[in-house]
């Protein structure tokens, strides 16, 4: 097969840390997660102490085209706000019917998913497990480890885009919190229909 008119890309990232030496990360410190956690008092108290890094990700810069594949790594750090574990903001895809795949490289966590019709599910992530997020499903990574980051490799169609606004406005229907020393899935008291 001819490589004429095609451009290959070679990007490095560490399997142990998820970090790339050749790309700058997009970072989400606690101050950029306002409204994402259910316990606002705990959020404000923690932010007063420190604007800790909640997660970061590396977008490998693939063109915005349905014929291309966007990919990268996501690192969600250990921590909690109140009883709720650190997580990514989560998003729908702008092109709602596009899917995504996440492969866990390190850590222990969950992938929270829900669609506009109200169906939801949670899949556990440990090293070597991959989760397929179907089209129409918002998704967020949640780190349930107290000691190590949750590191995933992700891939999705290049034109899919990201809709963070819906989650910022409505939230997810469910939350993952620590109860009696273990993760538990509960209804989100702040969820907006």
C-alpha positions as CSV (number, residue, x, y, z in Angstrom):
1,X,0.0,0.0,0.0
2,X,1.4,3.4,-1.0
3,X,1.9,6.0,1.7
4,X,1.6,8.7,-0.9
5,X,-0.4,11.7,0.5
6,X,-0.4,10.1,4.0
7,X,1.3,11.5,7.0
8,X,2.5,9.2,9.8
9,X,2.9,10.4,13.3
10,X,5.2,9.0,16.0
11,X,4.5,10.1,19.6
12,X,6.1,8.9,22.8
13,X,4.4,8.3,26.1
14,X,5.3,6.4,29.2
15,X,3.4,3.2,30.0
16,X,4.2,3.8,33.7
17,X,3.1,7.5,33.9
18,X,1.1,8.2,30.8
19,X,3.2,11.3,30.3
20,X,4.6,12.3,26.9
21,X,8.0,13.9,26.4
22,X,7.0,15.4,23.0
23,X,3.6,16.9,23.8
24,X,2.3,19.3,26.4
25,X,-0.6,18.0,28.5
26,X,-4.0,19.6,28.9
27,X,-4.5,20.0,32.6
28,X,-7.5,20.2,34.8
29,X,-6.6,21.5,38.3
30,X,-9.3,21.5,41.0
31,X,-10.1,25.2,40.1
32,X,-11.3,24.0,36.7
33,X,-13.7,21.4,38.2
34,X,-16.1,23.9,39.8
35,X,-19.6,22.3,39.9
36,X,-18.4,18.8,39.1
37,X,-18.3,17.5,42.7
38,X,-21.5,17.1,44.7
39,X,-20.2,18.4,48.0
40,X,-19.6,22.1,47.2
41,X,-18.4,22.9,50.8
42,X,-15.8,20.2,50.6
43,X,-14.7,21.4,47.2
44,X,-14.3,25.0,48.4
45,X,-12.4,23.9,51.5
46,X,-10.0,21.8,49.5
47,X,-9.5,24.6,46.9
48,X,-8.7,27.1,49.7
49,X,-5.8,24.8,50.8
50,X,-4.5,23.8,47.4
51,X,-5.4,23.9,43.7
52,X,-4.3,20.3,43.2
53,X,-4.1,18.7,39.8
54,X,-7.1,16.4,39.4
55,X,-6.3,15.0,35.9
56,X,-4.4,15.7,32.7
57,X,-4.5,14.3,29.2
58,X,-2.4,14.2,26.1
59,X,-4.2,14.7,22.8
60,X,-1.8,13.5,20.1
61,X,-3.0,16.1,17.6
62,X,-4.8,14.0,14.9
63,X,-6.7,16.0,12.2
64,X,-10.4,16.7,12.6
65,X,-11.7,14.2,10.1
66,X,-14.0,11.2,10.3
67,X,-11.3,9.2,8.4
68,X,-8.7,9.8,11.1
69,X,-8.3,8.4,14.6
70,X,-7.7,10.8,17.5
71,X,-5.8,9.2,20.4
72,X,-3.9,10.0,23.6
73,X,-3.5,9.2,27.3
74,X,-5.4,10.4,30.3
75,X,-4.1,10.5,33.8
76,X,-6.6,10.9,36.7
77,X,-4.8,11.4,40.0
78,X,-5.8,9.8,43.4
79,X,-7.8,12.0,45.7
80,X,-11.3,12.8,46.9
81,X,-13.6,15.8,47.5
82,X,-15.6,14.8,50.5
83,X,-16.4,11.1,49.8
84,X,-16.4,11.5,46.0
85,X,-13.3,10.2,44.1
86,X,-11.3,12.4,41.7
87,X,-12.6,12.1,38.2
88,X,-12.4,13.6,34.7
89,X,-15.1,16.2,33.8
90,X,-16.6,13.8,31.4
91,X,-18.1,14.6,28.0
92,X,-20.4,13.6,25.2
93,X,-19.0,13.8,21.7
94,X,-20.1,16.7,19.6
95,X,-20.9,14.1,16.9
96,X,-23.1,12.2,19.3
97,X,-23.1,8.9,17.5
98,X,-19.3,8.5,17.7
99,X,-17.8,5.9,20.0
100,X,-14.5,5.7,22.0
101,X,-12.2,3.0,23.3
102,X,-10.2,3.3,26.6
103,X,-7.5,0.8,27.5
104,X,-6.2,0.9,31.1
105,X,-2.5,1.0,31.5
106,X,-2.2,1.5,35.2
107,X,-4.3,2.0,38.3
108,X,-7.8,1.1,39.4
109,X,-11.0,3.0,38.5
110,X,-14.3,3.1,36.7
111,X,-15.6,4.4,33.5
112,X,-19.0,6.0,34.1
113,X,-21.3,6.2,31.0
114,X,-24.8,7.5,30.3
115,X,-26.9,8.4,27.3
116,X,-29.5,11.2,26.9
117,X,-32.3,8.6,27.3
118,X,-31.2,7.8,30.8
119,X,-29.4,4.5,30.4
120,X,-26.2,4.3,32.4
121,X,-23.5,1.8,33.3
122,X,-20.2,1.7,35.1
123,X,-17.3,-0.5,34.0
124,X,-14.3,-1.3,36.2
125,X,-10.9,-0.5,34.9
126,X,-7.7,-2.3,35.9
127,X,-4.5,-2.8,33.9
128,X,-5.1,-4.7,30.7
129,X,-8.8,-4.1,30.5
130,X,-10.4,-2.1,27.7
131,X,-13.8,-0.5,27.7
132,X,-15.8,0.3,24.6
133,X,-17.9,3.5,25.1
134,X,-20.8,3.3,22.6
135,X,-21.9,6.3,20.6
136,X,-24.4,8.5,22.3
137,X,-22.8,7.9,25.7
138,X,-21.2,10.6,27.9
139,X,-18.3,9.1,29.7
140,X,-15.9,10.0,32.6
141,X,-13.0,8.2,34.2
142,X,-13.0,7.9,38.0
143,X,-9.9,6.9,40.0
144,X,-10.8,4.8,43.1
145,X,-7.1,4.2,44.1
146,X,-5.8,6.1,47.2
147,X,-2.2,5.8,46.0
148,X,-1.8,5.6,42.3
149,X,-3.0,7.4,39.2
150,X,-5.5,5.9,36.8
151,X,-3.8,5.9,33.4
152,X,-5.7,5.1,30.2
153,X,-5.0,5.2,26.5
154,X,-7.9,6.3,24.4
155,X,-8.9,6.4,20.7
156,X,-11.9,7.9,18.9
157,X,-12.9,9.2,15.4
158,X,-11.0,12.4,14.7
159,X,-14.1,14.4,13.9
160,X,-16.0,13.4,17.1
161,X,-15.4,16.6,19.1
162,X,-16.1,17.1,22.8
163,X,-19.2,18.5,24.4
164,X,-18.3,19.3,28.0
165,X,-21.1,21.9,28.4
166,X,-23.9,19.4,28.8
167,X,-22.1,17.7,31.7
168,X,-21.1,21.1,33.2
169,X,-24.8,22.1,33.2
170,X,-26.5,18.8,34.0
171,X,-23.9,16.6,35.6
172,X,-24.0,12.7,35.5
173,X,-27.0,10.9,37.0
174,X,-24.8,8.8,39.2
175,X,-21.7,9.4,41.4
176,X,-19.0,7.1,42.6
177,X,-18.2,7.8,46.3
178,X,-16.5,6.0,49.1
179,X,-18.8,4.3,51.6
180,X,-17.4,2.1,54.4
181,X,-14.0,2.1,52.8
182,X,-15.3,0.8,49.4
183,X,-16.6,2.5,46.2
184,X,-20.4,2.8,45.9
185,X,-22.6,4.1,43.1
186,X,-25.2,6.6,44.3
187,X,-27.7,9.0,42.7
188,X,-26.4,12.4,42.1
189,X,-28.5,14.8,44.2
190,X,-27.5,17.7,41.9
191,X,-28.4,16.0,38.6
192,X,-30.5,18.2,36.3
193,X,-33.1,16.8,33.9
